[in-house]
Amino acid sequence: MLKVDIRPDWFLRDAHGTPIPLPALLALLGALSRTGSIATAATECGMSYRHAWGLLRQFGDRFGAQLVHKVRGRGTQLSPLADKLIWADRRISARLSPLLDSLASELQQELARVLAADAQVLRLSASHGFAVAALVAQLNGQGIALDIKYRGSTEAVAALAHGECDLAGFHLPLGQFEAAAAAAHRQWLDPLRHAFLHLAVRQQGLFVARGNPKRVRGIDDLVRPDLRFVNRQRGSGTRMLLELLLAERGLDPASIAGFDSAEFTHAAVAAYVASGMADVSFGVETAARRFDLDFIPVCRERYFLACERGALNTPLLAAVRKALASSALRAALDALPGYDGSASGTLEAPF
């Protein structure tokens, strides 16, 4: 089966307009940030020490700015510019990945239709998240053809109700807000018609810069005039959960600077905070850890995959259930900070 993979690529140009491709340089800088050693970073990237230094010198010579400097007793450290290059690459990926992955899925299905007209395809609508990515990797490894549409929870369950997908991802908070969150999906989901496969339990909370310089303690702080917030898009389950948390406290969203912003992934809002463009955001713990942010836990929630009850025993859904219950997927989910995959694959009744 052909696999289409689309990834963003970007360049810097010098004063003469000559581009410098960045993939190798960014990989080296990322390894340097983890190891603090050019020799170790070069080995990790599969290049010689001499070639690694050459990349760093080439950049410095052409742009007049150094990317690394030696610190006595602390090895090689990245300059502020190098940190910003790494952040820029992560932000580009976080912003564009849902769009590019959806496009890759569409192109892949078009090619598959030419090569195998009778091939069965699993249509998945879900938010662009870490647990979903782990499941997609597992299904791809089993050779299951996927047509993925990355959407917010509300759009995903509506697509299932309209017969536009086979699986729809959505999530519900554990505790006092579960009933209210479920009510928002009940117009699209019918327990008599639909079955609900558990994917994972995950931790949602606040993202703040390392060391929490603004001294954010909880949801109540979001209305502080000195804080800049970055939000998820309307229709996302995470934004819906935040609105419930604010309503319970009697806080007006209009009083939160940046509440009307809209980013489409947890990674994208984490990138905003990591860059200093925002002081705080709300999302899953894994995104915060991957951008080296501090995380303040707020609540836990269950992530489900809804499907037609009558389709549970079809070959495609049977393969999904097998993948969900596999030890490989559960281990992959457990390895994600803030995720628990121990119940993955079980049938549950959230309504």
Summary of the structure (lengths in Angstrom):
residues: 351
radius of gyration: 22.1
end to end distance: 38.1
largest distance: 67.1
contacts: 1142
relative contact order: 0.13
helix: 45%
strand: 22%
